[in-house]
Amino acid sequence: MSDGIRSTFLFALSTWQEGVGRLVDFGDSLTEYSAAQAPGDADARAIAQDFLAVGEELRVALWRYSLMQDPKE
């Protein structure tokens, strides 16, 4: 996935130290979720980020495909 658009709003990205800590986190006390003002705001933002991420991937794929085309055609 491209670095410009990330579709990870609804979950936290952990560091490697947090990942190791989760091995012994049997009570699930390390889990954190992103908060929003209204219940639908988080979903709307996550869906928008997903669409932007998919659009970016399609743009990159089409650009790469255009580079592979024979210019004589």
N, C-alpha and C positions, 0 to 999 in steps of 0.2 A: 504494500500500500504506500502511496505517496506520503511524504512528510507534511505536506501542506494542510491536509484535511484529515482530522481524526474522528472516528466514529466511536468514541469511548466515553461519552458523557455520563452514562448511567452507572458506570463502575470505575473504581479507583485503580490506577496503574501502580503496582507496588514495586519497590526496589528489591534487589536481591536479598537484602537483609530481612525485609518483611516476608519475602517468600520462604526463607529458611525458618523464620519465626512461626509461620503458619503450619509448619510440620508438627509443632507441639501445641498449637492453639486449638485444643479440643473443645473449648467453650465458644468458639467463633467470636471472640472479643475484638479481633483486629479488623473485622469487616466494617468498611465505611462506604456509604452511598452518597452521591451528590444530592444536594437539597435544592428545592425550588419553591417559589412563593405559593403557587397553586398546584394542585395535583396534576392537572393536564399540562402544565408548563414543561415539566421534565420530559414527558413523553413527546410533546411537540418538538422540543429542542433535539431530542435524541433522533427522532424520525428525520428532521431536517438535516442533521449531521450525517445520517446514513445515506440520504439521497445525494448529498454533496460528495461523500466519499465514493459512492458508486459512479456518479457522474465524472469525477476526476479519473477513476480507473478506466472508464470508457474512453475518455479523451486521450489518455496516454496510449491505450491499446490502438485506437484509430490512428494516432500519430505514428506509432511504430509500424502499423500496417501500411501506411502511406509511404514510408521509407523503403519498404520491401518491394513496392510496385515498380515495374519496368517503365522508365520514362519514355520509351519509344512507342508505347501503346496509345 
